[in-house]
Amino acid sequence: MNSIAEEATPTPLLAPRVLVPLALVSLYLIWGSTYLGIRIALESYPPFLMAAIRFPLAGGLMYAFLRWRGVAAPTPRQWFNCFVTGSLLLGMGNGLVCYAEQTVASGIAAVAVASVALVMAMFAGIYGQWPNRMEWIGLIVGFAGVVVLNFGGELRGSPAGAIALVIATLGWAFGSVWSKHQDMPQPMMSAAAQMLCGGASLALVALVRGEHLAAWPTARATLALLYLLVAGSLLGFSAYIYLLHHTRPALASSYAYVNPPVAVLVGVWIAGETVTTLDIVGMIVILASVAAITLAKAKR
């Protein structure tokens, strides 16, 4: 198991029974809305450069604040583990999703992201943490719900984009499970260090690809990037790292099933997209799967 530094006994408002539900709701709502944010930001920013701007700024701000509050800096070993995890989650995971969204339809992206939960369950089995029966039911039903949500949609994309989504899913899933069994800093410092390290990996990829701003970014794209930085990175990624430290992989990854219907609703509200009967059925199925995973966690 990971040797996270022992923290002081939390107050009732900071106890896991309070913070875990808050972190889950944050992931469900925030990361569901980032699909639209990434699409808008890509109007002016190249994919890897956009992520290379977003994560180091968020990680640097969080790291400075935590050090100011007296949180211990990561040890050399912890920095190495954060570099590996940050490169897998952010460099490979988020970076390739941004790359894929240039050419892959949103339906394919949603299905690929939803498969993270199943892949994480497979990788968790390597460490003897196989999902129980109720979690298996929730995982399978959730994936079926995402398929229903996207059935009949524009499930098309370029081969490069589709391959990028598969690799992104594998990198994110393995990095999430691997990090739970390594020597890592306390959760918030871990999130800051991973964003700094992942940002370095993303910057290297952007440099190798020769990415640059072709023109002055639009205000719309820049506002989207700021939203991704503050909401998606500072709040959302921190919540995800907290969940990885305090819950089982099946529950921590349940966001992958809720994000697609949230993305649909955000699209309806902001972009004027329409919702079909199949969309509604898919959302209901997905919410049922999350309930099953949550009940399985409560029984444990």
N, C-alpha and C positions, 0 to 999 in steps of 0.2 A: 504493500500500500504506500501511497505517497506520504512523505513526512512533512506535512504542512505544519508550520509553527503553531503551537497551541495559543489560542486567543483567550482573552478574559471572558468570564461567564457573561453571556449577552443579556441585556435588559429585555423585558417582555416584548417591547416593540422591535427589537433587533433579533429576536429568536428565530430560528429556521421556520417554525410553524407560521410565522408572520411573513418573513422575507421570501420564503419559497413560493407561496401563492402570488405575491407581488411581482417577483421575478418572472414567473410564468406568464402573467398577464402582460407584463412589459414586452416580453418576447413575442407573444401572440399578436399584439397590436402594432408594436414598433417595427419589427422585422417584416410583418405582413405589408406594411406601407412602404418599405424600402425598395420593393420591386419597381414601383412607379418612380421613386427618387433616383434609382440607378438609371432608369431609362431616360429621364429628363437630363441628368448630369452628363450622360453620354452624348448629348447634343453638342457639347463643346469640349469635353475632356476625354482623351483616350482612356481605355479601360484600366490598364495597369498604372498609368500615371495618376488617374483619379484616385485609385485606392492607395497609391504611394503618398499622396497628399493627405488623404483622410486619416489614415491610421497613425502615422507618426505624430501628427498634431494632437490627436486625441490621447494617444499614449503618453506623449510628453507632458501635456497638461495634467493628466491623472498622476503620473509619476512624481512631478514636482509637488503636487498637493499632498500626496501620501508621505513623501519625505519630509515636507513641512510639518505634517502631523506626527512625525516621529516613527513612521513605519519603517522597519528595517529594509535595507536594500537587498536585492537577491544576491546570493553567493555565486561564485563563478560557475559552480555546477548547476545552480538554478537558472542562471542566465543562459547556459547551453540548452537546458531543457525547454526554456521559454522560446529560444530561437528555433528549435526543432518544431515545437508545437505551433508557434506563430507562423512559421513558414508553411506548415501543413494546413492550418485553419484559414489563415488570411492570404498568404501568398498563393497557395494552390487552390484552396476552397473559394474564398471570395473573389480573388483575382480572376480565376477562370470563369466564374459565374458572370462577372462584369464583361469579360471578353465574349462569352456566349450570347449575352443579351444584345449584342450588336446585330446578330443574324438569326438567332433562334427564337421561335414564337414563344410567347409567355406560357402557353400550355405545356410545352415540353420542359421548360425551366421549372414549372411548378411540380410536375411529376418527378423530375430528377431530384429536386430538393427534398421532396417528400420521402424519397427512397433512403435518405440519410438515416432515418429511424431504424429501418430494417438492417442496413449495413452496419450501423453501430451495434445493433443487437448481435450480429454475427461476430464482430470483432470483440465484443465484451465476452463472448463465449470462450475466447482464447484464454481469458483469465478466470474461467470457471464461473462467470456471472451470466449464465443463460437466462433469457426471459422466462418467467413462469407462464402457466397456461393462460391466465387472464391477460398478461401483457402481450403474449403472442396473438391472442384474439384482437386486442386493441390495435396492435401494429398492422396486422393483415387487413382488418376492417378499415383502418385509416387510409392505407394505401389504396384500397378499393374505392374509398370515397373520393380521393384525389383523381383517380382515373375517371370516375363518373363525372366529377366536376369539369374535366377537360374533354370528355367524350364528345366527339362531333365538332370540336374546336379546330383551330388552325394548328394542328400538331405537325408542323413542318419546320425544317431548319437545315442549315448547312451541315455537311458531315463534320467539318472542323468544330463547329459550335456544339454539336451533339457529343462528340468525343470529349470536348472540354468539360461539359457538364458531368460526364461519367467520371472523369479524373478528379474534378472538383468534389464530387460526392465521396469518392474513396478517400481523398486527402482529408476532408473535414471529418469524416467518420472515424478514421484511424487516429488522427490527431486528438480527437476528443477522448477516445477510450485510452489511448497510450498515456496521455497526460495525467490521468487519474492514478496511475501506478508509478509516478516519478516524483522525485524530490522537487517540489514547486514552492514558490513563495505563498504567502497568504492570498486568498482569492482576488482581492482588488489589486494588489501589487502584481499578481500573476497576470491579470488582464492588461495592466499598463505595460509590463515588460513584453508580453506577447504582441501587443500592438506596435511597440517600438521595433521589435525584432522582425515581425511580419512585414512592417513597412519597409525595412531595409531590403528584404527579399523582393518585395514588389518594385522598389526603386531600381534594383539591379535588373529585373526583367524588363522594366520600362526603358532602361538605358540600352540594353542589348537590342530591343526591338526598335530603338530610335524614336520612341514616342515623344511628341512635343505638341504644344498648342498651335494649331494652324492659324488661329485668329483669336482676337480678344474674346474671352468667354462671355456669354450672355448672362444677364442678371438672373434669368430663370434657371439656367444650369448651375450658376454659382450658389444660388439659394438652395437648390436641391443638394449640392455637395455639402453645404453647411448643415443641412438637416441630417444627412448621412453621418457627418462627423459627430454632431451632438447627440442625436437620438439613436442612430444606428450603432455608433461606436461607443461613446462614453456611457450611455445608458444600456443599450441592448447587449453589447458584447460583455460588459461587466456583469449584467444579469445572467448571461449564459455561463460565464466562468464560475459564478457563484453556484449555479445549479449543478454544474459538473462536480463541484466539491461537496455538495450536500444532498444529492439525490442520485437515484439509479439512472443509467443511460437511457432507458426506455422513457422515463418521465422527462429528463432533460431534453431529449430530442423530439418530444411531442409537439414542439412549436412548428416542426416541419409540416405537420398535417393541418395546423390551424392557419398558417400563413397564406396558403392559396385562397381560401374563402375570404380572408381579410383583404387580400390583394384585389379580389373581385369587387368587394364592397367599396374599397377606396377608388377603384377605377370607375364605378358607377357614380360615386359622389363627386369626384374631381374631374374625371375625363369624360363623363356622360356615357359610359358604356352600359349595355343592357344586360339584364340577368334573365336566364331562361329557367324553365322548370327543372331541367337537369342540374343547373347550378345550385338551386335550392336543395334538391335531394342530396347532392354531393356534400353540401355544407352540413346538413343534418347527420349524415353518415360519419363525417369527420369528427363532429362534436361528440358523437356517441363513442367513437374510438378513444378520444381523449378521456372521456369519463371512465371507460374500462381500464385504461392505463393508470389513472389516478386512484381508482378503487383497488387495483392490484398493489399499488404502492402503500395505500392505507392498511391493507391486510398484512403486509410485511411489517 
